[in-house]
């Protein structure tokens, strides 16, 4: 694969699960999730419509699509967490994020609505995460496409990475384009 395209696609690298997850690591990831709504808002609200409609990489989503994607993805994760907490190793329902990003709302709804949703969603999610015991963080759900189980502790890490990953897409685009902030 083209290394430059890989750097644009994964500007902070791919999520690498540690061999051993500690409570301190989960707390760090939770703090990352808590900061994400404000960090994303600070970066994107200074952009105009033409900038919001710029793809972060060739063949990639626009900034606007990324902003709408993040709360959709994180809401899905919150629901998966709740399933894992209330059911025995549930099989989750995946969704086609590319198809969702092609829907009209990803192109026409003001980003402020998704930023507000992300803020409210993360307040709920952080409240839940901070209330969980270590035993609860070990609960699992199963992904039907892979058949593999994911623990809640690693899900927190994956979504902390996910938020930083998409924020980096936008930050790097702004830097490449020389858009003043």
C-alpha positions in Angstrom: 0.0 0.0 0.0 1.1 3.6 -0.7 2.8 4.8 2.5 1.7 8.4 2.0 -2.0 7.3 1.5 -1.6 5.1 4.6 -0.4 8.1 6.6 -3.4 10.1 5.4 -5.8 7.2 6.2 -4.3 6.4 9.6 -2.6 9.6 10.8 -2.0 8.2 14.3 -1.6 4.6 13.3 -4.1 1.8 13.8 -5.5 0.9 17.2 -3.0 -1.4 19.0 -4.6 -3.2 22.0 -2.1 -3.5 24.8 -1.2 -7.0 26.0 -2.4 -6.1 29.5 -5.1 -3.4 30.1 -5.0 -1.7 33.4 -7.6 0.3 35.2 -5.4 3.4 34.8 -5.3 2.8 31.0 -9.1 2.6 30.9 -9.3 5.8 32.9 -6.9 7.5 30.4 -9.0 6.3 27.5 -12.1 7.5 29.3 -10.6 11.0 29.8 -9.7 11.0 26.0 -13.4 10.3 25.2 -14.5 13.0 27.6 -12.3 15.6 25.9 -13.3 14.7 22.3 -16.5 16.7 21.9 -14.8 20.0 23.0 -11.7 19.2 20.9 -13.7 18.4 17.8 -15.9 21.4 18.2 -12.9 23.7 18.6 -11.4 22.5 15.4 -14.4 22.3 13.1 -16.5 25.3 14.0 -13.9 27.7 12.6 -14.2 26.1 9.1 -16.4 27.4 6.4 -18.7 25.3 4.2 -16.1 24.8 1.4 -13.6 23.6 4.0 -16.2 21.3 5.6 -16.9 19.8 2.2 -13.2 19.0 1.6 -12.2 15.4 1.9 -9.5 14.7 4.5 -7.7 12.5 1.9 -8.2 11.5 -1.7 -11.2 9.2 -1.8 -12.0 9.9 1.8 -14.9 11.5 3.5 -15.3 15.2 3.8 -14.8 16.9 7.1 -18.6 17.3 7.3 -19.1 13.6 6.9 -16.5 12.8 9.5 -18.3 15.1 12.0 -21.6 13.3 11.4 -19.9 9.9 11.5 -18.3 10.3 14.9 -21.5 10.5 17.0 -23.2 7.8 14.9 -20.3 5.5 15.6 -20.0 6.4 19.2 -23.8 6.0 19.8 -23.5 2.5 18.3 -20.7 1.8 20.7 -22.6 3.0 23.7 -25.5 0.7 22.7 -23.1 -2.2 22.3 -21.7 -1.5 25.8 -25.2 -1.6 27.3 -26.0 -4.9 25.5 -22.8 -6.4 26.9 -23.7 -5.2 30.4 -27.3 -6.5 30.2 -27.0 -9.7 28.1 -24.6 -12.7 28.1 -22.1 -12.1 25.3 -24.6 -10.6 22.9 -24.0 -10.6 19.1 -24.0 -7.0 18.1 -25.5 -5.5 15.0 -22.9 -4.0 12.7 -23.8 -1.2 10.3 -22.4 0.0 7.0 -20.7 3.2 7.9 -20.0 4.0 4.2 -23.6 3.7 3.3 -24.6 5.9 6.3 -22.0 8.5 5.2 -23.7 8.6 1.8 -27.1 9.4 3.2 -28.4 13.0 2.7 -28.1 14.1 6.3 -24.4 13.6 6.2 -24.3 16.3 3.5 -27.1 18.7 4.5 -27.6 18.7 8.3 -25.6 21.4 10.0 -22.6 20.0 11.9 -23.7 21.8 15.0 -26.4 19.2 15.5 -23.9 16.4 15.4 -21.5 18.3 17.7 -24.4 18.8 20.2 -25.3 15.1 19.9 -21.7 14.1 20.5 -21.4 16.3 23.6 -24.6 14.9 25.2 -23.8 11.3 24.1 -20.3 11.5 25.7 -21.6 12.9 28.9 -24.0 9.9 29.2 -21.3 7.5 28.1 -18.6 8.8 30.4 -21.1 8.7 33.3 -21.7 5.0 32.5 -18.0 4.2 32.0 -17.0 5.8 35.3 -19.6 3.8 37.2 -18.5 0.4 36.0 -16.5 -2.0 38.1 -13.4 -3.8 36.8 -15.5 -7.0 36.5 -18.1 -5.1 34.4 -15.4 -3.8 32.1 -14.5 -7.5 31.3 -18.0 -8.1 29.8 -18.0 -9.0 26.2 -20.0 -8.7 23.0 -19.5 -10.7 19.8 -19.1 -9.2 16.3 -21.0 -11.3 13.8 -18.6 -10.6 10.9 -15.5 -11.9 12.7 -17.0 -14.1 15.4 -14.5 -12.6 17.9 -15.4 -11.2 21.3 -14.6 -7.7 22.4 -14.4 -6.7 26.0 -15.7 -3.3 27.2 -12.3 -2.3 28.4 -10.8 -2.7 24.9 -13.9 -1.1 23.4 -13.2 2.0 25.5 -9.6 2.1 24.1 -10.7 1.5 20.5 -13.2 4.4 20.7 -10.8 6.7 22.4 -8.5 5.9 19.5 -11.3 6.4 17.0 -12.0 9.9 18.2 -8.3 10.9 18.1 -8.0 9.2 14.7 -10.8 11.3 13.1 -9.6 14.5 14.9 -6.2 13.9 13.4 -7.7 13.6 10.0 -9.1 17.0 10.3 -6.1 18.6 12.0 -3.7 17.3 9.4 -6.0 18.5 6.5 -6.1 22.0 8.1 -2.3 22.0 8.3 -1.8 20.6 4.7 -4.2 23.2 3.3 -2.7 26.0 5.4 -6.1 27.0 6.8 -5.4 29.6 9.5 -7.0 28.9 12.9 
